[in-house]
Amino acid sequence: MKTSKTLTLVPLMLCFFVMGFVDLVGIASNYVKEDMQLSDTMANLMPSLVFFWFFVCSVPTGMLMNRIGRKRTVLLSLGLTLPALALPLISASFPVMLLSFSLLGIGNAVIQTSLNPLVSAVTQGKNLAATLTFGQFVKAIASFIAPYLAMWGATKLIPDFGLDWRILFLIFLIIGVISTLWLVMTHIEEEPVGQQTSTFGQCLHLLSVPVVLLSFLAIVSHVGIDVGINATTPKILIERLGITLNEAAFAVSLYFISRTAGCLLGSFLLRIVSGRSFFAASITLLAFGTVGLAFGTTVPVLYASIILAGLGNSNVFPLIFSQAMMAVPQKQNEVSGLMIMGLIGGTIFPFFMGMASDALGQIGAVGIMALGVVYLLFYACKMKK
């Protein structure tokens, strides 16, 4: 039985890798900005657009799972993600990129809402948070290789194929197709569909549960910080070190490498350490990293700050998510939808960060992120052990 569950988790972990495709928007928006000479406000519109769809689609996706099942909902998300990856291979114009990022946002909203509950159908109890954390580790692998693929394409492939930094879309498209076919062939036992249904109002009413509301706001803050670091760290290095975008793009990979290492470490430590203590330690590291990004002016300080931010932000999402899911176990689909709706933070934070950076430089953008860190410190005090 254990072997069967382990084998079932393999295609689900590959779906977490597909989930990580959404993080390519950070580095992609920097290259689109450079290609089209956009302002920070306009460039940040692209990641903001991606995460806008989480607000629109997440709760309806939670309701949809009750009707068609979790696995079919994940397959639907993959069906939306594949054309999103194919479009930039046809054209890199601003309207096409906006359409691509919109489809990527919709597909990612659906997969983030449905994949975590699907994992809970395979792994339950005390191991759920650790398993979701390992899924975030797999997701982070896709996140940190995206900038490397973009840099490789921008510096090596232009003379040969003409795809430049967009080669990352082609590689991710191939992986997405493999993930879709593997999940189609995998049998997963789920609860019968159509037995429980909720209206949109009933889903939103779950926000009246204090743990759910606090967790929702924590997700808003976490994702806002995550997307903000993804989009802003290259700009910080360019502004303070006077380097090129191709050189600064390494900062995004360094952040996600740190997140990947943190997720892998967390998947083991969360089996033996209190979730509340681990969360508090994580946010402390994130706070130190944020201070360093705000005031650092040298390579060692800035790189160390990026690493601290990556380690600190690595296990935040699964800890918040598991807290909310355990608070209302009979409404996991609906709670999942609400939590993923919190990814609207990826729209809210970059929007205000773009305006702040245009007015004050990148320290203004980091100041907006710091507000999210303060809330997460507050949430750590409210978490259950």
C-alpha positions as CSV (number, residue, x, y, z in Angstrom):
1,M,0.0,0.0,0.0
2,K,2.8,2.4,0.9
3,T,4.5,1.7,-2.4
4,S,1.3,2.4,-4.3
5,K,0.9,5.8,-2.6
6,T,4.5,6.7,-3.2
7,L,4.1,5.9,-6.9
8,T,0.9,7.9,-7.0
9,L,2.7,10.9,-5.6
10,V,5.2,11.0,-8.4
11,P,3.0,12.5,-11.1
12,L,1.5,14.8,-8.5
13,M,5.0,16.1,-7.7
14,L,5.5,16.7,-11.4
15,C,2.3,18.8,-11.3
16,F,3.9,20.8,-8.6
17,F,6.8,21.4,-11.0
18,V,4.2,22.7,-13.6
19,M,2.8,24.9,-10.8
20,G,6.2,26.5,-10.6
21,F,5.9,27.8,-14.2
22,V,4.0,30.8,-12.9
23,D,7.3,32.1,-11.4
24,L,8.8,32.6,-14.9
25,V,6.7,35.8,-15.1
26,G,9.2,37.6,-12.8
27,I,12.2,37.2,-15.1
28,A,10.1,37.3,-18.3
29,S,8.7,40.7,-17.3
30,N,12.2,42.0,-16.9
31,Y,13.2,40.9,-20.4
32,V,9.9,42.3,-21.9
33,K,10.6,45.6,-20.1
34,E,14.1,45.8,-21.6
35,D,12.9,44.8,-25.1
36,M,10.1,47.3,-25.1
37,Q,11.5,50.0,-22.9
38,L,8.7,49.9,-20.4
39,S,8.5,51.7,-17.0
40,D,8.5,49.7,-13.8
41,T,4.8,50.3,-13.4
42,M,4.0,48.9,-16.9
43,A,6.4,46.0,-16.5
44,N,4.9,45.1,-13.1
45,L,1.5,45.0,-14.8
46,M,2.4,41.6,-16.3
47,P,3.0,39.7,-13.0
48,S,0.0,41.6,-11.5
49,L,-2.2,40.4,-14.4
50,V,-1.1,36.8,-13.8
51,F,-2.1,36.9,-10.1
52,F,-5.3,38.9,-10.7
53,W,-6.8,35.6,-12.1
54,F,-6.2,33.9,-8.7
55,F,-8.7,36.3,-7.2
56,V,-11.3,35.6,-9.9
57,C,-10.9,31.8,-10.5
58,S,-9.9,30.2,-7.2
59,V,-13.3,30.1,-5.3
60,P,-15.2,28.9,-8.5
61,T,-12.5,26.3,-8.9
62,G,-13.1,25.1,-5.3
63,M,-16.8,24.7,-6.2
64,L,-16.0,23.0,-9.6
65,M,-14.0,20.3,-7.7
66,N,-17.2,19.3,-5.9
67,R,-18.8,18.7,-9.3
68,I,-16.1,17.1,-11.5
69,G,-13.5,15.9,-9.0
70,R,-10.0,17.0,-8.0
71,K,-8.1,15.1,-10.6
72,R,-10.2,16.3,-13.5
73,T,-9.8,19.9,-12.2
74,V,-6.0,19.5,-12.2
75,L,-6.1,18.2,-15.8
76,L,-8.2,21.2,-16.8
77,S,-5.5,23.5,-15.4
78,L,-2.9,21.7,-17.4
79,G,-5.0,22.2,-20.5
80,L,-5.0,25.9,-19.9
81,T,-1.3,26.1,-19.1
82,L,-0.1,24.5,-22.3
83,P,-1.4,27.1,-24.8
84,A,-0.1,29.8,-22.4
85,L,3.4,28.4,-22.9
86,A,3.0,28.0,-26.7
87,L,1.9,31.6,-27.4
88,P,5.2,33.4,-26.7
89,L,6.9,30.9,-29.1
90,I,4.7,32.4,-31.9
91,S,5.1,36.1,-31.0
92,A,6.7,38.2,-28.2
93,S,4.6,41.3,-28.7
94,F,3.1,43.0,-25.7
95,P,-0.5,42.0,-26.4
96,V,0.5,38.4,-27.0
97,M,2.5,38.3,-23.8
98,L,-0.4,39.7,-21.8
99,L,-2.7,37.0,-23.2
100,S,-0.1,34.3,-22.5
101,F,0.3,35.5,-18.9
102,S,-3.4,35.7,-18.5
103,L,-3.8,32.0,-19.5
104,L,-0.9,31.1,-17.3
105,G,-2.5,32.9,-14.4
106,I,-5.9,31.2,-15.0
107,G,-4.3,27.7,-15.3
108,N,-2.1,28.3,-12.3
109,A,-5.1,29.5,-10.2
110,V,-6.9,26.2,-11.1
111,I,-3.9,23.9,-10.4
112,Q,-3.0,25.7,-7.1
113,T,-6.6,25.4,-5.9
114,S,-7.1,21.7,-6.9
115,L,-3.6,20.1,-6.5
116,N,-3.2,20.5,-2.8
117,P,-6.6,18.9,-2.0
118,L,-5.8,16.1,-4.5
119,V,-2.6,15.4,-2.6
120,S,-4.6,15.2,0.7
121,A,-6.6,12.4,-0.9
122,V,-3.3,10.4,-1.0
123,T,-1.5,11.7,2.1
124,Q,-3.4,12.7,5.2
125,G,-2.8,13.5,8.9
126,K,0.5,14.8,10.3
127,N,2.4,14.1,7.1
128,L,0.2,16.5,4.9
129,A,2.2,19.7,5.7
130,A,5.5,17.9,5.1
131,T,4.2,16.4,1.8
132,L,2.9,19.8,0.7
133,T,6.3,21.3,1.6
134,F,8.1,18.8,-0.5
135,G,5.7,19.7,-3.3
136,Q,6.8,23.3,-2.9
137,F,10.4,22.1,-3.1
138,V,9.6,20.5,-6.5
139,K,7.8,23.7,-7.5
140,A,10.8,25.8,-6.5
141,I,13.0,23.8,-8.9
142,A,11.0,25.1,-11.8
143,S,11.2,28.6,-10.3
144,F,14.9,28.8,-10.0
145,I,15.8,27.2,-13.4
146,A,13.6,29.7,-15.3
147,P,16.0,32.6,-15.0
148,Y,18.9,30.3,-16.0
149,L,17.0,29.2,-19.1
150,A,16.2,32.8,-20.0
151,M,19.8,33.9,-19.6
152,W,21.0,30.9,-21.6
153,G,18.6,31.7,-24.4
154,A,19.4,35.4,-24.4
155,T,23.2,34.9,-24.5
156,K,23.6,31.7,-26.5
157,L,20.6,30.9,-28.7
158,I,19.9,34.1,-30.6
159,P,22.3,33.4,-33.5
160,D,21.1,29.8,-33.7
161,F,17.3,29.6,-33.2
162,G,16.0,33.2,-32.7
163,L,14.0,32.2,-29.7
164,D,16.3,34.2,-27.3
165,W,15.1,34.1,-23.7
166,R,11.8,32.6,-24.8
167,I,13.4,29.2,-25.0
168,L,12.3,28.6,-21.4
169,F,8.6,28.6,-22.7
170,L,9.5,25.7,-25.1
171,I,11.2,23.6,-22.5
172,F,8.4,24.1,-20.0
173,L,5.9,23.3,-22.7
174,I,7.5,19.9,-23.3
175,I,7.5,19.2,-19.5
176,G,3.8,20.3,-19.3
177,V,2.8,17.8,-22.0
178,I,4.6,15.0,-20.2
179,S,3.0,15.9,-16.9
180,T,-0.5,15.9,-18.5
181,L,-0.1,12.5,-20.0
182,W,1.3,11.0,-16.8
183,L,-1.5,12.3,-14.7
184,V,-4.1,11.0,-17.2
185,M,-2.7,7.5,-16.8
186,T,-2.6,7.6,-13.0
187,H,-5.5,6.3,-10.9
188,I,-6.3,8.2,-7.7
189,E,-9.1,7.4,-5.3
190,E,-11.2,10.4,-4.5
191,E,-14.4,11.2,-2.6
192,P,-17.5,10.8,-4.8
193,V,-18.3,14.0,-6.7
194,G,-21.6,15.8,-6.6
195,Q,-22.3,14.7,-3.0
196,Q,-21.4,18.1,-1.5
197,T,-22.0,21.5,-3.1
198,S,-21.5,25.0,-1.9
199,T,-22.6,28.3,-3.3
200,F,-20.2,31.2,-3.8
201,G,-21.6,33.0,-0.8
202,Q,-21.1,29.9,1.4
203,C,-17.5,29.7,0.3
204,L,-16.9,33.4,1.2
205,H,-18.7,32.9,4.5
206,L,-15.9,30.6,5.6
207,L,-13.8,33.9,6.0
208,S,-15.9,34.4,9.1
209,V,-13.8,31.6,10.7
210,P,-11.0,33.6,12.3
211,V,-8.3,31.0,11.4
212,V,-9.4,31.1,7.7
213,L,-9.5,34.9,7.5
214,L,-6.1,35.3,9.2
215,S,-4.6,32.6,6.9
216,F,-6.1,34.3,3.8
217,L,-4.4,37.6,4.7
218,A,-1.2,35.7,5.4
219,I,-1.3,34.1,1.9
220,V,-1.9,37.6,0.4
221,S,1.2,38.9,2.2
222,H,3.4,35.8,1.5
223,V,2.6,35.8,-2.2
224,G,3.0,39.6,-2.5
225,I,6.5,39.3,-1.0
226,D,7.4,36.3,-3.1
227,V,6.4,37.9,-6.4
228,G,7.9,41.2,-5.3
229,I,11.3,39.7,-4.6
230,N,11.1,37.8,-7.9
231,A,10.4,40.9,-9.9
232,T,12.4,43.5,-7.9
233,T,15.8,41.8,-7.0
234,P,17.2,42.2,-10.5
235,K,16.3,45.9,-10.5
236,I,17.9,46.4,-7.0
237,L,21.2,44.9,-8.3
238,I,21.0,47.0,-11.5
239,E,20.3,50.2,-9.5
240,R,22.9,49.7,-6.8
241,L,25.7,47.7,-8.5
242,G,25.4,49.1,-12.1
243,I,25.3,45.7,-13.7
244,T,23.3,44.4,-16.8
245,L,20.0,42.6,-16.7
246,N,21.6,39.3,-17.8
247,E,24.0,39.6,-14.9
248,A,21.3,40.7,-12.5
249,A,19.0,37.8,-13.5
250,F,21.1,35.5,-11.3
251,A,19.5,37.2,-8.3
252,V,16.2,35.5,-9.1
253,S,17.8,32.1,-9.4
254,L,19.7,32.7,-6.1
255,Y,16.4,33.5,-4.4
256,F,14.7,30.4,-5.7
257,I,17.7,28.2,-5.1
258,S,17.5,29.3,-1.4
259,R,13.7,28.6,-1.5
260,T,14.4,25.2,-2.9
261,A,16.9,24.3,-0.2
262,G,14.5,25.7,2.5
263,C,11.6,23.6,1.2
264,L,13.7,20.4,1.1
265,L,14.9,21.1,4.7
266,G,11.4,21.9,5.8
267,S,10.0,18.7,4.4
268,F,12.1,16.8,7.0
269,L,12.1,19.3,9.9
270,L,8.3,19.7,9.9
271,R,8.0,16.0,10.9
272,I,9.8,16.7,14.1
273,V,9.5,20.4,14.9
274,S,6.4,22.4,15.8
275,G,4.9,24.2,12.8
276,R,4.5,27.4,14.8
277,S,8.1,27.5,15.9
278,F,9.3,26.7,12.4
279,F,7.1,29.4,10.9
280,A,8.3,32.0,13.4
281,A,12.0,31.2,12.6
282,S,11.2,31.4,8.9
283,I,9.7,34.9,9.2
284,T,12.6,36.1,11.3
285,L,15.0,35.1,8.5
286,L,12.7,36.8,5.9
287,A,12.7,40.0,8.0
288,F,16.5,40.1,8.1
289,G,16.6,39.5,4.4
290,T,14.1,42.3,3.7
291,V,16.2,44.8,5.8
292,G,19.3,43.8,3.8
293,L,17.5,44.4,0.5
294,A,16.3,47.8,1.7
295,F,19.7,49.1,2.7
296,G,22.4,46.8,1.2
297,T,24.8,48.4,-1.3
298,T,27.4,45.7,-1.8
299,V,27.4,42.3,-3.5
300,P,27.9,40.2,-0.3
301,V,25.2,42.0,1.6
302,L,22.7,41.9,-1.2
303,Y,23.3,38.3,-2.0
304,A,23.2,37.3,1.7
305,S,19.9,39.2,2.0
306,I,18.4,37.3,-1.1
307,I,19.5,34.0,0.5
308,L,17.9,34.8,3.8
309,A,14.7,36.0,2.1
310,G,14.5,32.8,0.1
311,L,15.1,30.5,3.1
312,G,12.6,32.5,5.2
313,N,9.9,32.5,2.6
314,S,10.3,28.9,1.5
315,N,7.9,27.1,3.9
316,V,5.4,29.8,4.6
317,F,2.7,28.8,2.1
318,P,2.3,25.1,3.0
319,L,2.2,26.0,6.8
320,I,-0.5,28.6,6.3
321,F,-2.4,26.3,3.9
322,S,-2.4,23.3,6.2
323,Q,-3.5,25.5,9.2
324,A,-6.5,26.6,7.2
325,M,-7.3,23.1,5.8
326,M,-7.2,21.6,9.3
327,A,-9.5,24.3,10.7
328,V,-12.4,23.3,8.5
329,P,-11.6,19.7,7.4
330,Q,-15.2,19.1,6.0
331,K,-14.8,22.0,3.6
332,Q,-11.3,21.5,2.2
333,N,-12.2,22.2,-1.4
334,E,-13.8,25.5,-0.5
335,V,-11.0,26.5,1.9
336,S,-8.5,25.7,-0.7
337,G,-10.3,28.0,-3.1
338,L,-10.2,30.8,-0.6
339,M,-6.5,30.3,0.2
340,I,-5.6,30.4,-3.5
341,M,-7.8,33.6,-3.9
342,G,-5.2,35.1,-1.5
343,L,-2.7,34.9,-4.3
344,I,-4.2,38.2,-5.4
345,G,-1.3,39.5,-3.2
346,G,0.8,38.8,-6.3
347,T,-1.3,41.5,-8.0
348,I,-1.6,44.0,-5.2
349,F,2.0,44.2,-4.0
350,P,3.7,44.5,-7.4
351,F,1.3,47.3,-8.4
352,F,2.1,49.5,-5.4
353,M,5.8,48.4,-5.5
354,G,6.0,49.6,-9.1
355,M,4.6,53.0,-8.2
356,A,6.8,53.3,-5.1
357,S,9.9,52.4,-7.1
358,D,9.2,54.9,-9.8
359,A,8.8,57.6,-7.1
360,L,11.6,56.6,-4.6
361,G,13.8,54.0,-6.3
362,Q,13.8,50.3,-5.3
363,I,13.9,51.1,-1.6
364,G,10.3,52.2,-2.1
365,A,9.4,48.8,-3.5
366,V,11.1,47.0,-0.6
367,G,9.2,49.2,1.8
368,I,5.9,47.8,0.4
369,M,7.2,44.3,0.9
370,A,8.1,45.1,4.5
371,L,4.4,45.7,5.3
372,G,3.7,42.0,4.4
373,V,6.6,40.8,6.6
374,V,5.1,42.7,9.5
375,Y,1.8,41.0,9.1
376,L,3.4,37.6,8.8
377,L,5.1,38.2,12.2
378,F,1.7,39.0,13.6
379,Y,0.3,35.8,12.1
380,A,3.1,33.7,13.6
381,C,1.9,34.9,17.1
382,K,-1.6,33.6,16.2
383,M,-0.7,30.2,14.8
384,K,-1.8,27.1,16.6
385,K,1.0,24.8,17.7
